[in-house]
């Protein structure tokens, strides 16, 4: 900030910290819905941080006032771009969460079988250079699109 203008208030700095902190905690969850909310909160916190980094003042339109009293248009343009990118990422994650719910009946991210195998090999200090699965490329169950999982019946629904 410049010498004559006040800096960001403590409330705004705490708002950035709370938004980013809650977003990171939600990103570490296994549910796709919570991951989606974490991305949204983290994006909003970072957008507020970018706005706090710019100079505050009047509207950045030439001819409306003195140039040294205008706000910084670069930070506003960066936030607008970040909003569009966050919206696109949100739409993608929402589609992934819906697809996961449609196929499995819930939106929890499952454990990867390859990751579990690597963890077991790391515990035994073995190198994982070969495929121990034994299935061919056409018989790999992880690469085949499964049938949609049966949804849980609600009270009053019949099969």
C-alpha positions as CSV (number, residue, x, y, z in Angstrom):
1,X,0.0,0.0,0.0
2,X,1.1,3.6,-0.5
3,X,1.9,5.9,2.3
4,X,-1.4,8.0,2.2
5,X,-3.8,5.0,1.8
6,X,-4.7,2.5,4.5
7,X,-3.8,-1.1,4.1
8,X,-6.1,-4.1,4.2
9,X,-8.1,-4.5,7.4
10,X,-7.6,-7.3,9.9
11,X,-11.1,-8.6,9.2
12,X,-10.4,-9.1,5.5
13,X,-7.1,-10.8,6.2
14,X,-8.8,-13.1,8.7
15,X,-11.5,-13.8,6.1
16,X,-8.8,-14.9,3.6
17,X,-7.3,-17.1,6.2
18,X,-10.6,-18.7,7.2
19,X,-11.7,-19.3,3.6
20,X,-8.4,-20.8,2.5
21,X,-8.1,-22.8,5.7
22,X,-11.6,-24.3,5.5
23,X,-11.1,-24.9,1.8
24,X,-7.9,-26.9,2.3
25,X,-9.5,-29.0,5.1
26,X,-12.4,-29.8,2.7
27,X,-10.0,-30.6,-0.1
28,X,-8.4,-33.3,2.1
29,X,-11.7,-35.2,2.5
30,X,-12.7,-38.3,0.5
31,X,-16.2,-37.1,-0.6
32,X,-16.3,-35.4,-4.0
33,X,-18.9,-33.0,-2.7
34,X,-16.6,-31.8,0.0
35,X,-13.7,-31.6,-2.4
36,X,-15.9,-29.4,-4.7
37,X,-16.8,-27.1,-1.8
38,X,-13.1,-27.0,-0.8
39,X,-12.1,-25.8,-4.4
40,X,-14.8,-23.1,-4.2
41,X,-13.8,-21.8,-0.8
42,X,-10.1,-21.9,-1.7
43,X,-10.8,-20.0,-4.9
44,X,-12.8,-17.3,-3.2
45,X,-10.1,-16.9,-0.5
46,X,-7.4,-16.5,-3.1
47,X,-9.5,-14.0,-5.1
48,X,-10.0,-11.9,-2.0
49,X,-6.2,-12.1,-1.4
50,X,-5.5,-10.9,-4.9
51,X,-7.9,-8.0,-4.4
52,X,-6.3,-7.1,-1.1
53,X,-2.9,-6.9,-2.9
54,X,-4.1,-4.2,-5.3
55,X,-4.4,-0.4,-4.6
56,X,-7.7,0.8,-3.4
57,X,-9.3,4.0,-4.7
58,X,-11.8,5.2,-7.3
59,X,-13.0,3.5,-10.4
60,X,-10.2,2.8,-12.8
61,X,-11.8,4.7,-15.7
62,X,-9.7,7.4,-17.4
63,X,-11.1,10.8,-17.1
64,X,-13.2,10.2,-13.9
65,X,-10.5,11.4,-11.5
66,X,-6.8,11.7,-10.8
67,X,-4.7,8.7,-11.9
68,X,-2.9,8.4,-8.6
69,X,-6.3,8.0,-6.8
70,X,-7.6,5.1,-9.0
71,X,-7.8,1.5,-7.9
72,X,-5.5,-1.1,-9.5
73,X,-7.3,-2.5,-12.5
74,X,-4.8,-5.4,-12.9
75,X,-5.9,-7.2,-9.7
76,X,-9.6,-6.8,-10.7
77,X,-8.9,-8.3,-14.1
78,X,-7.0,-11.2,-12.5
79,X,-9.9,-11.9,-10.1
80,X,-12.4,-11.9,-13.0
81,X,-10.2,-14.4,-14.9
82,X,-9.9,-16.5,-11.7
83,X,-13.6,-16.5,-11.3
84,X,-14.1,-17.9,-14.8
85,X,-11.5,-20.6,-14.3
86,X,-13.0,-21.6,-10.9
87,X,-16.4,-21.8,-12.5
88,X,-15.1,-24.1,-15.2
89,X,-13.3,-26.3,-12.6
90,X,-16.4,-26.4,-10.5
91,X,-18.5,-27.5,-13.4
92,X,-16.0,-30.3,-14.2
93,X,-15.8,-31.5,-10.6
94,X,-19.6,-31.4,-10.3
95,X,-19.8,-33.7,-13.4
96,X,-17.2,-36.0,-12.0
97,X,-19.1,-36.2,-8.7
98,X,-22.4,-36.9,-10.5
99,X,-20.7,-39.6,-12.6
100,X,-19.2,-41.2,-9.4
101,X,-22.6,-41.1,-7.7
102,X,-24.3,-42.6,-10.8
103,X,-21.9,-45.5,-11.0
104,X,-21.3,-46.4,-7.4
105,X,-24.3,-44.9,-5.5
106,X,-22.1,-42.5,-3.5
107,X,-19.5,-39.8,-4.2
108,X,-16.7,-41.1,-2.0
109,X,-13.3,-41.4,-3.8
110,X,-12.4,-45.2,-3.6
111,X,-8.9,-46.5,-2.8
112,X,-6.9,-47.2,-5.9
113,X,-5.8,-50.9,-6.1
114,X,-2.4,-49.9,-7.6
115,X,-1.8,-47.5,-4.7
116,X,-2.4,-50.2,-2.2
117,X,-0.1,-52.5,-4.0
118,X,2.7,-49.9,-4.1
119,X,2.2,-49.3,-0.3
120,X,2.6,-53.0,0.4
121,X,5.7,-53.2,-1.8
122,X,7.2,-50.1,-0.1
123,X,6.6,-51.7,3.3
124,X,8.6,-54.8,2.0
125,X,11.2,-52.6,0.3
126,X,10.4,-54.1,-3.2
127,X,10.5,-52.4,-6.5
128,X,7.2,-52.3,-8.4
129,X,8.6,-52.6,-12.0
130,X,6.4,-55.5,-13.2
131,X,2.6,-56.0,-13.4
132,X,1.5,-58.6,-10.9
133,X,-2.1,-58.5,-12.0
134,X,-1.7,-61.1,-14.8
135,X,-4.7,-59.9,-16.8
136,X,-4.5,-58.9,-20.4
137,X,-5.3,-55.4,-21.7
138,X,-8.8,-56.5,-22.7
139,X,-9.6,-58.2,-19.4
140,X,-8.5,-55.5,-17.0
141,X,-11.6,-54.8,-14.8
142,X,-10.4,-51.3,-14.0
143,X,-10.4,-50.3,-17.6
144,X,-13.9,-51.6,-18.4
145,X,-16.9,-49.3,-18.0
146,X,-19.0,-51.0,-15.4
147,X,-22.8,-51.2,-15.4
148,X,-24.5,-48.5,-13.2
149,X,-24.7,-49.6,-9.6
150,X,-28.2,-50.3,-8.2
151,X,-29.5,-47.4,-6.3
152,X,-30.7,-47.8,-2.8
153,X,-34.5,-48.0,-2.6
154,X,-36.3,-45.4,-0.6
155,X,-39.4,-46.1,1.4
156,X,-42.3,-46.6,-0.9
157,X,-40.2,-47.5,-4.0
158,X,-40.5,-50.9,-5.4
159,X,-38.1,-52.9,-7.6
